């Protein structure tokens, strides 16, 4: 038999309070942002109420402040616009100036090219007037070669005027590409290197059937012999310009960017002026081999016959005078005598004093 139990009122109230507290706690865990949103909403309502409670004069002042701020912003934007407009104008001006500058530079380059061509044409006219028309011309990718007879100048020999399109078109070739070596003729060196033009190079000494280059010899930038003796060095730098004279160290050769070079004596012309001929070389008529630069930068290669009934040769003093009349500004004397040989298109044009080509230690060749 069961007895009916009735919960006391206070107990019921306590149970309801616990359920309500748990519900609130769980609600906050599920959405912690609700409370913050409620607080933010209250703050905004308070601010609005504060504004609403301000007097009319305060609101007007606030509006006036906002208006001033907007006006200032408008002015700042206008200033920025002016700056951008000015920058755009400057950019367009600079662009126009750059275009004008480029046009001026291009014009200078064109004028310079015209002047160079005019100088070349003028020099050709001068040479033609004194020596006659070229007896041979070769137009190659690396060089342009024009060959003149020196007959009209009262000499037995030949001159080549060479315009380099490639600084590497002129090379010094060692006999057998080594030193020492038994030697080779100029025509053999020209054929071996497929050269259009060749002349003999620097001086040499002979010992036990082997030839040794005198002084300093440079081939393709490499120093192949180096001896400090009282002779002139004749070199070509990386730009194809003749440089030389007195060289006292290997470091000097590197600093001057010398790529090809040989040794003999003396230097004849420098910057269009005659240099003093050493006493033991003065006033002697001999076969000569000369190398130099014309006033327009073209190179010249000359061989003059001597020691023959038909040609006694030329003194170095006479050579200096002739070279200046041909508009030569820099010139060096290479090995001469029986070594002098001028080869063009595979043929020996001059008459070597030995009656045939002599084997030498080095030759300058020109590639077409």
Secondary structure by P-SEA (a helix, b strand, c coil): cbbbbbbcaaaaaaaaaaaaaaaaaaaaaaccaaaaaaaaaaaaaaaaaaaaaccaaaaaaaaaaaaaaaaaaaaaaaaaaaaaaaaaaaaaaaaaaaaaaaaaaaaaaaaaaaaaaaaaaaaaaaaaacccccccccccccbbbbbbbccccccccbbbbbbbcccccbbbbccccccccccccaaaaaaaacccbbbbbccccccccbbbbccbbbccccccccccccbbbbbccccccccccccccaaaaaaacccccccccccccccccccccccccccccccccccccccccbbbbbbbbccccccccccaaaaaaaaaaacccbbbbccccccbbbbccccccccccccccccccbbbbbcc
